[in-house]
Amino acid sequence: MKRLINMTITALVMLALGSVNTFALSSGSVREGLLQDSNVESLYSIDDNFTMIAVRNAAVANGSFTVVREFSNGPLRYQIIRHPGVEPFVYKGSAVPSYSTVAMLPNGEFNLAKEGYSAQDLYEHLYAVCRKTNGTASFVIPVKYGQYKRLTKVGAADAFSYILSSKDGNSSWFMACDGALRFVAEKDYSFKGAAETVNIRSNRGLEGVSYIKGGTEAAALAAYRTKAVSAKDEATVLEETALEAAALKTDFVKVHNGIRLEAAYKTAKNGCGSVEIKKTVSSEETAIATVYDYQVCRNTAARLEERAVRPGST
């Protein structure tokens, strides 16, 4: 009789939640409140303490969590939130089967469009499987340090944010699970218009993947990432670049502290050389380019002019 009563209660809860996939939903939880909010179009559990919600109208008003990231895509506003305590694992508006039936995907290539999955759906599926088997999930994504990107191990919230905001399939990431069940999923880099695919391999982890694991290397690269070149350092580097181009009598490109310098040597006149240096400073969103004209006589470089240009111009 007791078992019958419990089964009846569970069925009623699932019926009330509609399309919500849930596991051990507790009364009064933050996620329970979000599931019942009519503004919330979809909800994904990132891990125990982070959740992503998609909101069509106004932001959700709730004092029990903190919005850590927010961005828009069409009519939807995506919010990654942090709640103070561990929350039950639920998801809403996802293509993933219910938590009670979700199972490991087969080895091989997983075509997102063909399977009707978004990238965040696949994240949720794999994370749910790892969680059900008491495994530990790990994530590796490309992180920009200066002009370059390096694969770096990050937390679940950073990984989910990257996966969610990546556009046109031009992204690559790894998700692994270690425990009773081991697997690794590798998102293929693809150009715009190409099918987004993920290679899934069982009984494998991140071994063989070259990435920054953290510690002193990550700290040094993070410091390099935010390092700014002072005005004095920049002037010195530009002058040295002009002297180098004049001495070699050739064109070259070099990178200093994440700044791209393109030196172009021109024919010498009256014993003096002419060097044009294009400096490009790039971020994820923008690029700014400036051209500097130098006259180099013997071992002295004098700046004549500087002007802003389009980053792609010559």
Backbone hydrogen bonds, N-H to C=O, Kabsch-Sander energy under -0.5 kcal/mol:
donor,donor_aa,acceptor,acceptor_aa,energy
5,I,1,M,-2.4
6,N,2,K,-2.4
7,M,3,R,-2.4
8,T,4,L,-2.1
9,I,5,I,-2.3
10,T,6,N,-2.4
11,A,7,M,-2.2
12,L,8,T,-2.0
13,V,9,I,-2.2
14,M,10,T,-2.4
15,L,11,A,-2.1
16,A,12,L,-2.1
17,L,13,V,-1.9
18,G,14,M,-0.9
20,V,17,L,-1.0
21,N,91,Y,-3.0
22,T,20,V,-0.5
23,F,89,F,-0.8
29,S,26,S,-1.5
33,G,29,S,-1.8
34,L,30,V,-1.9
35,L,31,R,-2.4
36,Q,32,E,-1.3
37,D,34,L,-0.9
40,V,37,D,-1.3
41,E,39,N,-0.8
41,E,54,A,-3.0
42,S,54,A,-1.0
43,L,92,K,-2.0
44,Y,52,M,-2.7
45,S,90,V,-0.6
46,I,44,Y,-0.7
46,I,50,F,-1.9
47,D,50,F,-1.6
51,T,81,I,-2.2
52,M,44,Y,-2.7
53,I,79,Q,-2.5
54,A,42,S,-2.2
55,V,53,I,-0.5
55,V,77,R,-3.0
56,R,39,N,-1.4
62,N,60,V,-0.8
65,F,62,N,-0.6
66,T,82,R,-2.5
68,V,66,T,-0.6
68,V,80,I,-2.8
69,R,80,I,-1.5
71,F,78,Y,-1.9
73,N,76,L,-2.5
76,L,73,N,-1.5
77,R,55,V,-2.8
78,Y,71,F,-3.3
78,Y,76,L,-0.5
79,Q,53,I,-2.7
80,I,69,R,-2.5
81,I,51,T,-3.2
81,I,79,Q,-0.6
82,R,66,T,-2.8
83,H,49,N,-2.0
87,E,48,D,-1.9
89,F,23,F,-0.5
90,V,88,P,-0.7
91,Y,21,N,-2.4
92,K,43,L,-2.9
101,T,98,S,-1.3
102,V,98,S,-1.9
108,G,200,I,-2.6
110,F,198,V,-3.0
111,N,109,E,-0.6
112,L,110,F,-0.7
112,L,196,E,-2.0
115,E,111,N,-2.1
116,G,112,L,-0.7
116,G,113,A,-0.8
117,Y,112,L,-2.7
122,L,118,S,-1.9
123,Y,119,A,-2.1
124,E,120,Q,-2.4
125,H,121,D,-2.5
126,L,122,L,-2.7
127,Y,123,Y,-2.8
128,A,124,E,-2.4
129,V,125,H,-2.1
130,C,126,L,-2.3
131,R,127,Y,-2.7
132,K,128,A,-2.5
133,T,129,V,-1.3
134,N,131,R,-1.8
135,G,130,C,-3.0
136,T,178,D,-2.7
137,A,135,G,-0.5
138,S,176,A,-2.5
139,F,154,V,-0.6
140,V,174,F,-2.2
141,I,152,T,-2.2
143,V,150,R,-2.4
145,Y,148,Y,-3.9
148,Y,145,Y,-1.8
150,R,143,V,-2.6
152,T,141,I,-2.9
153,K,212,I,-2.9
154,V,139,F,-1.9
159,A,155,G,-2.3
160,F,156,A,-2.9
161,S,157,A,-2.2
162,Y,158,D,-2.1
163,I,159,A,-2.6
164,L,160,F,-2.8
165,S,161,S,-2.1
166,S,162,Y,-1.5
170,N,167,K,-2.0
171,S,169,G,-2.2
173,W,187,K,-0.6
174,F,140,V,-2.6
175,M,185,A,-2.1
176,A,138,S,-2.4
177,C,183,F,-2.4
178,D,136,T,-2.0
180,A,133,T,-0.7
183,F,177,C,-1.5
184,V,201,R,-2.1
185,A,175,M,-2.9
186,E,199,N,-2.7
187,K,173,W,-3.1
187,K,185,A,-0.6
188,D,186,E,-0.5
188,D,197,T,-2.1
190,S,169,G,-1.4
194,A,191,F,-2.4
197,T,195,A,-0.6
198,V,110,F,-1.9
199,N,186,E,-2.7
200,I,108,G,-2.5
200,I,198,V,-0.6
201,R,184,V,-2.4
203,N,182,R,-2.7
204,R,201,R,-0.5
209,V,206,L,-2.2
210,S,208,G,-0.6
211,Y,209,V,-0.7
212,I,151,L,-2.8
213,K,211,Y,-0.6
217,E,214,G,-0.7
218,A,214,G,-0.6
219,A,215,G,-2.1
220,A,216,T,-2.6
221,L,217,E,-2.3
222,A,218,A,-2.5
223,A,219,A,-2.1
224,Y,220,A,-2.2
225,R,221,L,-2.3
226,T,222,A,-1.3
227,K,223,A,-0.7
227,K,224,Y,-0.5
230,S,228,A,-0.5
234,E,230,S,-2.8
235,A,231,A,-2.2
236,T,232,K,-2.2
237,V,233,D,-2.6
238,L,234,E,-2.5
239,E,235,A,-2.1
240,E,236,T,-2.6
241,T,237,V,-2.2
242,A,238,L,-2.1
243,L,239,E,-2.3
244,E,240,E,-2.3
245,A,241,T,-2.3
246,A,242,A,-2.1
247,A,243,L,-2.2
248,L,244,E,-2.3
249,K,245,A,-1.8
250,T,245,A,-1.0
252,F,263,A,-1.7
254,K,261,L,-2.4
256,H,259,I,-2.6
259,I,256,H,-2.1
260,R,280,T,-2.2
261,L,254,K,-3.2
262,E,278,K,-2.4
263,A,252,F,-2.7
263,A,261,L,-0.6
264,A,276,E,-2.9
266,K,274,S,-3.1
269,K,272,C,-3.4
272,C,269,K,-2.2
273,G,296,V,-3.1
274,S,266,K,-1.0
275,V,294,Y,-2.5
276,E,264,A,-2.7
277,I,292,Y,-2.9
278,K,262,E,-2.7
278,K,276,E,-0.5
279,K,277,I,-0.6
279,K,290,T,-3.4
280,T,260,R,-2.6
280,T,278,K,-0.5
281,V,288,I,-2.9
282,S,258,G,-0.5
282,S,280,T,-0.5
283,S,286,T,-3.1
288,I,281,V,-2.6
289,A,309,V,-0.8
290,T,279,K,-2.4
291,V,307,R,-3.2
292,Y,277,I,-3.0
293,D,305,E,-2.8
294,Y,275,V,-3.1
294,Y,292,Y,-0.5
295,Q,302,A,-2.5
296,V,273,G,-2.8
296,V,294,Y,-0.5
297,C,295,Q,-0.6
297,C,300,T,-2.3
298,R,271,G,-0.6
298,R,296,V,-0.5
300,T,297,C,-1.9
302,A,295,Q,-2.8
304,L,293,D,-3.3
305,E,293,D,-1.1
307,R,291,V,-2.1
309,V,289,A,-1.9
313,S,310,R,-1.8
